[in-house]
Amino acid sequence: MSQEALQFALSYSFATSHKKQLHRAVVDKSNPLGLDLLAQRQRALDRMVPKNIDIADLWEIEYDRERGRVKVPTRVHLEWLCWGYTPDPEGIYECGNREFGDRLSLV
């Protein structure tokens, strides 16, 4: 995963977690982690995302503790997620619910 993608994800999450108005954070030229986040994001996605999404491998299959099959994002898809993009929001929702359920089961 690229350092640039991780920095974008951190910048974005920092702005939202500190209740900074997001529309101001994403175009803030004084942002220490990079200039205009929207322009940065668009350039990165234009470079990385193929024109035909159908050829991209979005998921890998791994096994959980109970040997059940679970979908996990591929490295490429994970980088897209850092940039705030996915062509499969239902799949991400499914993964998020599974992760949330796993954490609740430990409580």
Backbone as JSON, one array per atom type, in Angstrom:
{
  "sequence": "MSQEALQFALSYSFATSHKKQLHRAVVDKSNPLGLDLLAQRQRALDRMVPKNIDIADLWEIEYDRERGRVKVPTRVHLEWLCWGYTPDPEGIYECGNREFGDRLSLV",
  "N": [[0.84, -1.16, 0.0], [0.5, 2.24, -0.76], [2.31, 5.01, 0.63], [1.21, 7.48, 0.23], [-1.55, 6.93, -0.05], [-2.16, 6.02, 2.52], [-1.59, 8.35, 3.99], [-3.56, 10.04, 2.97], [-5.89, 8.74, 3.91], [-5.47, 9.01, 6.66], [-5.48, 11.83, 6.92], [-8.08, 12.43, 6.13], [-9.59, 10.97, 8.03], [-8.67, 12.21, 10.35], [-9.69, 14.8, 10.08], [-12.46, 14.29, 10.17], [-12.72, 13.06, 12.67], [-12.03, 15.05, 14.42], [-14.04, 16.78, 14.24], [-13.86, 18.77, 12.36], [-15.0, 20.87, 9.83], [-15.7, 19.11, 7.02], [-15.86, 19.93, 4.35], [-14.21, 22.09, 4.37], [-11.76, 21.05, 5.19], [-10.95, 19.34, 3.13], [-10.18, 20.97, 1.05], [-8.23, 22.53, 2.03], [-5.4, 24.33, 1.73], [-3.28, 24.54, 3.44], [-2.93, 22.21, 4.76], [-1.02, 19.96, 6.63], [-0.46, 17.37, 5.76], [-0.61, 17.37, 3.08], [-1.59, 19.12, 0.08], [-4.65, 20.32, -1.31], [-6.94, 17.95, -0.76], [-9.03, 16.79, -2.23], [-8.25, 17.12, -4.91], [-5.91, 15.64, -4.84], [-6.94, 13.1, -4.3], [-8.51, 12.64, -6.6], [-6.55, 12.62, -8.65], [-5.05, 10.37, -7.88], [-6.98, 8.28, -8.03], [-7.65, 8.42, -10.75], [-5.3, 7.5, -11.81], [-5.06, 4.9, -10.77], [-7.47, 3.31, -10.86], [-8.94, 1.05, -13.07], [-10.43, 1.44, -16.36], [-12.34, -0.48, -16.96], [-13.96, -1.96, -14.56], [-14.75, -4.55, -14.14], [-12.66, -6.31, -14.65], [-11.01, -6.15, -12.51], [-9.7, -7.65, -9.59], [-11.38, -7.75, -6.71], [-11.74, -9.01, -4.28], [-10.39, -11.39, -1.94], [-10.35, -14.72, -0.73], [-10.35, -15.8, 2.53], [-9.89, -17.68, 5.58], [-11.73, -17.83, 8.6], [-11.53, -18.11, 12.24], [-13.2, -20.26, 12.78], [-12.93, -21.76, 10.56], [-14.51, -20.88, 8.52], [-15.34, -19.5, 5.35], [-14.35, -16.28, 4.38], [-14.68, -13.05, 2.86], [-12.11, -10.84, 1.98], [-10.73, -7.61, 1.3], [-8.64, -7.21, -1.6], [-5.16, -6.24, -2.01], [-5.03, -4.12, -3.85], [-7.7, -3.24, -3.89], [-7.91, -2.5, -1.23], [-6.21, -0.3, -1.17], [-7.67, 1.4, -2.83], [-9.82, 1.75, -1.13], [-8.62, 3.23, 0.91], [-8.4, 5.62, -0.41], [-10.99, 6.29, -0.44], [-12.79, 5.01, -2.18], [-14.83, 2.54, -3.69], [-16.02, 0.01, -5.85], [-17.84, -1.76, -4.91], [-19.87, -1.34, -2.66], [-21.71, -2.83, -1.14], [-20.34, -5.18, -0.54], [-18.32, -4.2, 1.12], [-19.86, -3.26, 3.21], [-20.85, -5.69, 4.15], [-18.43, -6.88, 5.04], [-17.75, -5.05, 7.05], [-19.9, -5.39, 8.85], [-19.45, -8.05, 9.6], [-16.95, -7.8, 10.88], [-17.68, -6.07, 12.98], [-19.49, -7.72, 14.31], [-17.7, -9.75, 15.12], [-16.15, -8.33, 16.96], [-18.06, -7.67, 18.88], [-18.66, -10.19, 19.85], [-16.55, -10.73, 21.47], [-16.92, -9.26, 23.69]],
  "CA": [[0.0, 0.0, 0.0], [1.35, 3.42, -0.89], [2.35, 5.96, 1.73], [0.29, 8.55, -0.14], [-2.91, 6.48, 0.27], [-2.31, 6.01, 3.98], [-1.64, 9.74, 4.43], [-4.88, 10.56, 2.64], [-6.84, 8.15, 4.84], [-5.24, 9.65, 7.95], [-5.94, 13.22, 6.83], [-9.53, 12.4, 6.06], [-10.13, 10.53, 9.32], [-8.34, 13.23, 11.34], [-10.65, 15.9, 9.92], [-13.79, 13.88, 10.62], [-12.71, 12.74, 14.11], [-11.89, 16.29, 15.19], [-15.23, 17.56, 13.92], [-13.54, 19.87, 11.48], [-15.91, 20.82, 8.7], [-15.01, 18.35, 6.0], [-15.75, 20.69, 3.1], [-13.06, 23.0, 4.49], [-10.54, 20.27, 5.34], [-10.52, 18.7, 1.89], [-9.59, 21.94, 0.12], [-7.33, 23.36, 2.83], [-4.06, 24.33, 1.12], [-2.25, 24.53, 4.48], [-2.95, 20.91, 5.4], [0.36, 19.47, 6.72], [-0.3, 16.09, 5.09], [-0.77, 17.51, 1.64], [-2.48, 20.16, -0.39], [-6.02, 20.01, -1.7], [-7.18, 16.51, -0.68], [-9.9, 16.34, -3.31], [-7.44, 17.01, -6.13], [-5.0, 14.51, -4.61], [-7.74, 11.88, -4.43], [-8.89, 12.45, -8.0], [-5.36, 12.23, -9.41], [-4.69, 8.99, -7.52], [-7.97, 7.36, -8.57], [-7.5, 8.4, -12.2], [-4.1, 6.72, -12.12], [-5.12, 3.52, -10.28], [-8.69, 2.56, -11.15], [-9.05, 0.76, -14.5], [-11.68, 1.86, -17.02], [-13.27, -1.59, -16.84], [-13.87, -2.48, -13.19], [-15.03, -5.99, -14.13], [-11.43, -7.1, -14.72], [-10.26, -6.0, -11.26], [-9.97, -8.58, -8.5], [-11.67, -6.94, -5.53], [-11.8, -9.8, -3.05], [-9.7, -12.65, -1.75], [-11.04, -15.56, 0.25], [-9.55, -16.3, 3.65], [-10.67, -18.48, 6.52], [-11.75, -17.31, 9.96], [-11.14, -19.08, 13.28], [-14.05, -21.45, 12.7], [-12.66, -22.29, 9.24], [-15.51, -20.41, 7.58], [-14.78, -18.66, 4.3], [-14.71, -14.86, 4.46], [-14.1, -12.2, 1.83], [-11.3, -9.71, 2.43], [-10.3, -6.83, 0.13], [-7.29, -7.4, -2.12], [-4.29, -5.08, -1.76], [-5.44, -3.02, -4.73], [-8.98, -2.75, -3.39], [-7.64, -1.84, 0.04], [-5.67, 1.03, -1.48], [-8.8, 2.2, -3.29], [-10.61, 2.11, 0.06], [-7.91, 4.33, 1.58], [-8.73, 6.83, -1.17], [-12.42, 6.53, -0.32], [-13.48, 4.52, -3.37], [-15.04, 1.11, -3.91], [-17.13, -0.29, -6.75], [-18.68, -2.77, -4.27], [-20.2, -0.9, -1.3], [-22.41, -3.89, -0.4], [-19.32, -6.08, -0.02], [-17.66, -3.53, 2.24], [-20.85, -3.27, 4.29], [-20.84, -7.06, 4.66], [-17.19, -7.05, 5.8], [-17.86, -4.22, 8.26], [-20.82, -6.04, 9.78], [-18.78, -9.23, 10.13], [-15.93, -7.33, 11.83], [-18.38, -5.56, 14.14], [-19.99, -8.9, 15.02], [-16.57, -10.4, 15.78], [-15.75, -7.54, 18.13], [-19.11, -7.81, 19.9], [-18.6, -11.53, 20.44], [-15.45, -10.76, 22.46], [-17.34, -8.47, 24.86]],
  "C": [[0.9, 1.24, 0.0], [1.24, 4.32, 0.35], [1.35, 7.09, 1.49], [-1.16, 8.19, 0.21], [-3.15, 6.48, 1.77], [-2.38, 7.44, 4.53], [-2.99, 10.36, 4.13], [-5.9, 10.05, 3.64], [-6.7, 8.78, 6.23], [-5.74, 11.09, 7.97], [-7.45, 13.29, 6.88], [-10.13, 12.02, 7.41], [-9.83, 11.54, 10.42], [-9.36, 14.37, 11.28], [-12.01, 15.5, 10.46], [-13.8, 13.59, 12.12], [-12.57, 13.98, 14.97], [-13.0, 17.29, 14.86], [-14.92, 18.84, 13.16], [-14.48, 19.77, 10.28], [-15.18, 20.23, 7.51], [-14.86, 19.13, 4.7], [-14.62, 21.71, 3.16], [-11.75, 22.22, 4.56], [-10.04, 19.73, 4.01], [-9.94, 19.68, 0.88], [-8.64, 22.9, 0.84], [-5.91, 23.26, 2.28], [-2.95, 24.29, 2.17], [-2.19, 23.2, 5.22], [-1.53, 20.34, 5.43], [0.59, 18.14, 5.99], [-0.51, 16.19, 3.59], [-1.72, 18.62, 1.27], [-3.84, 19.57, -0.72], [-6.3, 18.5, -1.79], [-8.07, 15.99, -1.8], [-9.13, 16.17, -4.61], [-6.48, 15.83, -6.02], [-5.73, 13.19, -4.85], [-8.07, 11.62, -5.9], [-7.71, 12.01, -8.86], [-4.99, 10.77, -9.15], [-5.68, 8.0, -8.13], [-7.91, 7.3, -10.09], [-6.33, 7.51, -12.62], [-4.3, 5.22, -11.81], [-6.31, 2.71, -10.77], [-8.81, 2.32, -12.66], [-10.4, 1.22, -15.06], [-12.75, 0.79, -16.88], [-13.08, -2.25, -15.48], [-14.05, -4.0, -13.15], [-13.77, -6.84, -14.15], [-10.63, -7.04, -13.42], [-10.68, -7.07, -10.25], [-10.15, -7.77, -7.23], [-11.53, -7.71, -4.22], [-10.9, -11.02, -3.11], [-10.5, -13.44, -0.71], [-10.02, -16.03, 1.28], [-10.47, -17.08, 4.57], [-10.58, -17.87, 7.9], [-11.39, -18.41, 10.95], [-11.94, -20.37, 13.22], [-13.93, -22.13, 11.35], [-13.77, -21.95, 8.24], [-14.85, -19.48, 6.56], [-15.28, -17.23, 4.48], [-14.0, -14.1, 3.33], [-13.29, -11.1, 2.5], [-10.85, -8.93, 1.18], [-8.88, -7.19, -0.31], [-6.46, -6.16, -1.8], [-4.7, -3.87, -2.59], [-6.74, -2.4, -4.24], [-8.79, -2.01, -2.07], [-7.07, -0.44, -0.18], [-6.78, 1.94, -2.0], [-9.63, 2.66, -2.1], [-9.95, 3.24, 0.85], [-8.21, 5.66, 0.9], [-10.22, 7.11, -1.15], [-13.22, 6.08, -1.53], [-13.64, 3.01, -3.31], [-16.17, 0.93, -4.9], [-18.12, -1.29, -6.13], [-19.03, -2.36, -2.83], [-20.92, -1.96, -0.48], [-21.41, -4.88, 0.2], [-18.59, -5.49, 1.18], [-18.59, -3.5, 3.45], [-20.88, -4.65, 4.96], [-19.6, -7.31, 5.53], [-17.24, -6.26, 7.11], [-18.77, -4.85, 9.29], [-20.19, -7.27, 10.41], [-17.74, -8.83, 11.19], [-16.59, -6.82, 13.12], [-18.93, -6.72, 14.98], [-18.88, -9.64, 15.75], [-16.16, -9.64, 17.03], [-16.78, -7.65, 19.25], [-19.05, -9.16, 20.57], [-17.5, -11.65, 21.5], [-15.83, -10.01, 23.74], [-18.02, -9.32, 25.87]]
}
